[in-house]
């Protein structure tokens, strides 16, 4: 059923010259964008402003909005344009739409056939695999033991010589001690860690230094199992902000942090024999950072015991085993039902890095508690 979305998207493409601006504007008009204008940009160059008000082939707004965003992003790359976007109710979007020479100004009804034709080459969302396992909702433990963990070597690091999000990292040891307290203040300590040490997907030169202490925590027998699982999830997330290819070198604080986590993988995987099912799932995901065959039979046996589909575990196993054909099939399959995977597949980064980011996304979706 043809559907008009509740929100409209305004795209702004900044290009070098008028000819390129008019070429891009015509492309967007041909896709059925309702309002398209061109104008000289402030400073230099030209701006294309384009409004996507729909309609879409059906009510799956998230899917079709993401699909259109990918098309416009690809156009921006072809034009050598800087791309910006904003979302608002259609009336608001039109009221604040940038001034300029109108290439077209039409209603949603007037662009209906053009719009649906433009989407005819994009398949609708496929059915998401029905996950029946409960690895994302493990049984909660009775509670933290309350017995603190002693972090070896914490005072040997010159934290004041390192930097965090707000300057010198001299407060980082207290944040790590807060985690090591192994008590009901865990969530607050995690929040402080992600405010100071890893802030909005940004790492600092202090971040890789913290990894060995997080690994010490994860391996401490007295650590509450729920906190250990939390650490494995966070380590996966941090490691895939800017993952390092197996033969690559760290070129950023994010990549250096990934490298530190990868270097400590043997210690983390040593948790396997006594780990819970939920923790084992995350250990398999982490193992994809550095393919190795030594624990692959254990991983495969674990997967056989997990009922039903598991896109995250299957992709992790394909990466661990180096099965490139399976990785391709699994990521393409996920892209047919997850718009974020579709966008990640088109990101201009090394292929394995792309796959690790997709794995992290799928794992966070499948293997964490549903909200």
N, C-alpha and C positions, 0 to 999 in steps of 0.2 A: 504494500500500500504506500503510495506517494506520501511523503511526510515533510512538513515545514518545521525546521528546528526552532527551538525556543530562543536560541542565541545566534547572533550573527558574528562572523569573524572578519575583521578588517586586516588586510595584508598591506604592508608598506615595503616596497622594493626600491632600494636606492642604487641607481646605475650611473654610468659615467657620462652618458650623452643622450640627447633627445631621440636620436634614431633608435637606440636600444630601448629607451623607455616606451616608444610607440610600438615597437615590435612586441615587447612583453605585455603591454596593455591589450593588444589585439589577441594575444594568446589567452589571456584571462577572460576577455569578453567572449571568446569562442567557447570557453568552458561553461558559460552561463552565469558568470558573476554578474550581479544585478547592476552595480555601480562601479565604474572604472574611470579614474581621472589621472592625468599626467600634469606635472608642473615642475619648473626648476626647483631644485632643492636649495635650502639655505646653505650658503657657502659655495658649493660647487656640485655639479652633476644634476641628475634629474630623479624625481620620485614618481613611482607608480603607486597609486592607492586603489585597492580593489576590495569589494565587499561581497562576501559569500553569505547569502541568506537562504541557501537551499534552492529548491527542495531536494530531498534525498530519496533514494529508492524505497526505504522503509524506515521504521521508527528507531533503528539502531544508530542514534546520533553520534555516539562516541566513535563507532567504527567508521562512519562516512566522513566525519570531521577530520579524523586522523588520516584517512585516505586522501582527502583534499589537501591537507597540510603537506603530505609527502609529495604530491604533484607540484604544489607551489614551491616547495623547497628545491625540488629538482630543477624547476624553471629558473629559480634564483641562481642556482649553481651554473646553469647554462648561460645566463646573462651576465655572470660575474657580479651579481647584486648582493648587497647586504639586506637581510630580511628581518622585518619586525612584524609582530601580530598582536592584536588585542581582541577581546571578546566582550560583547555587550548585548543587551536587548536590541532588536533591529531598529526600533525608533531612536534609541540613544546612539547607536552606531551611525545612523544617518545624520543625526543632529550634529555630531562632532566629526563627521567625515572630512578629511583634508580638502581644501579648496584646490581648484585646478581646472584644466580643460577637460570636459566630459568626453570620454570615448564612447560610453554608453550609459544610459540611466533607464532601467527597466524594472518592472514589478516581478515578484516571484512567479506569478502566473505567466507572464510573458516569456520567462526563461525556462519554463517547465520542461518542454521537450528537449531543448538544448542541454539542460542540466542532466536529465535522465540519460540522454545519449552519451554524455561525457562519462557517466558512471558505469555505462554498460560494459566497459572493458575491465572493470574492477569487480571481482567476485564478492558476494555477500559473505558475512562472517560464517565460518564453518562452526559446527557444534564443538564446544569445548569438551575434552575427555572428562568423563564422569569419575572423579577421584573418590574412591570408597575407603581407602586406608585412613587411619587417624593419626598419622605421624605428626601432623600439625597441631594436634590437641592432646599431648601426652598427659598421663595422669599426674596431677600435681603432687609433689612430695608433702610430707607432714609439715615442713618448714625448714628454714635455715638452721644449721647446727649451732650457730652462734660462736663457733670456735674460729678465731682469726687465723689467717694464713700469713706466715712470715715470708716476705719477699727478699730473697737473697740478692745482694748487690745493689739494692736501690740507692743507697747512700754513696755508692762509688761513682755515680754518674754526676757530671758537673751540669746539673739542670739549668742553672742560672746562665750558662754560656749558650744554651739552646733557646729557641723561640717557639711560642705557641700562638694561638689566635690573638692574644692581647699583649704580646711582648715577651719578656723573659719567661722561661718555662719553670721558674722556681716553685710554682704551686703544683706542678704535675705530680711530684712524689706524694703529696697529701691526697690527691685525687686517687692515685693508685692504692694508697693505704685505705682510703674509704672503700674501695672495692674489696681489698683484702680483709676488711673487717667481717665480711661474710654474714652480714646482719640485715635487718629490715630496711636499712638506708641504702641498699644496693641500687635501686632505681635512681635515687638522687645522685649517687656517685657516677652512674652511667651517664646521666644527663650532663654532669659536669665534664666528663671525659669528652662527650660529643659537643660541648661548647668550647672547650679549651684546646683539646688535642686533635680532634677531627671536627672541623667546623664547616658545615654546609658543603660537604664533599671536598674540603680542602685539608691537606695534611701539611705538617711543618717539620723542621728538622728534628724536633723532639719526638715526632710520632713514631718513626721506626724504632727509636730507643725504648719505647714503651712495650713493644711487641713481646720481648722476652719475658716481661713481668706478667703480661696477660696470659702467656703460655704457662708460666709457673702456676698462676691461679687455676687455669683450666685443668692442670694435672694434679692439683692438690687434692688428696683423698677426702679431706674434710669439707671441701667446697660444696655448698648446696647443689644438688643435681640441676635444679632449675636455673641457677646462676651459671653453671657450666654450659648448659645448652644455650643460654643467652650469649655467652662469650663466643661460642662457635658460630652463632648467627652473625654477631657483630664482626668477627674476624673475616668471615666470608664477604660481608658487605665492604669492609675497609679494603680488603685485598683486590676487589674488582672495581675500585674507583679508577685506577689506572694500572691494570695488570700488566706485568712484564712478560713478553714471550719467553719461552724456555731458553732460547739462545740470545736473548736481548740483554741490554743493560739498563739500569734504572736512570732515567733522565729527569726525574721530578721527585719531590718528597712523597707524592702518592705512590709512584712506582717503587721508590726505595722501601716504602712500608710494605707494599706487596711482596717485594723480594725478601724482606725480613720474615714475613709470615711463611713464605714458601720455604725458606731455609729451616724454619722450625717445624715443618710438616711431619718429619719422622717422630718428633716428640708428641705431637698431637695425635698422630695415628696410633701411637702406642696405647692410647686410651681405648682402642677398639675392643679388646676382650671383655672389659667390664662396663662398656658404655651401654646406655639405654638404647632402645630402638630409634627414638627421635634423635639422639646424639649421633648414632651410627649413620643416619641419613645425612646429617650435616658433615660428618667426617668424609663421606664419599664425595660430597660437593666440594669440600676443601681440597681433596686429593686431585681434583681436576686441574689445580694450579700447576702441578708438576706430574705429568703422566708417568706412571710406574706400574709394572706388572706384578710386583711382589704381593700386594694385597688384593689384586683383582679377583682371585677365586673367592675370597671372603666377601667381597662386595657383590659379586654375582650371586652367591648363595643367599645373601641378605635380600637382594632384589627378588629372587624366586619366592621368598617367603612374604613379600609385600603383595597384598591382594590388589588386583585391578591396575588401571593405568597409573603411571607416574612419569609425566613428562620431565620433571626435574631429575629424578634418579636415572632415567634412561639416557638423558643428555650427559649427565655427569659420567656415567659408565662409558659412554661412547668416547668422551674426551680422555678419560683415564686410559682407555685401551688403545687410543690413537686410531679409532675407526672413523676416518674422514667421511666416508659415504654415509654412515649412520648419523653422524653429526649434521651433515647437510640435510638429510631426510627429516630429522627431528626438528631442526630449526625452521625449515620451510613449513612443516606441519603446524608448528606452534604459531607461525606467522599467519596462518589461515584463520586462527581464532583469537589471537591476541595482538591488538594494534600496536602495542609497545614493542613487541618482538619485530613486527614489520618495520617499524622505524629504526630499530637497532641494526637490522640487517643491512640497511642502506647507509649507515653511518660510515664515513670515510676513515676508518681505523683498521689496523691489521686484523686479518680474519680471525685468528685465534682469540685476540683481545675481544673482538665482537662476540664471539661465541661464549666467552667467559662472562661477559656482561649479561648476555641472554640467560645463561645458566643461573646467575645470581638472581635475576628478576623472577625466573620461574620458581626457583627454590623459595624465595621470600613469599611468593604467591601461594605455593602449595604446602610448604613445610613450616609455616608459622600459623598461630591461632587466627581463625577467622574473626573479623571484627563484627 
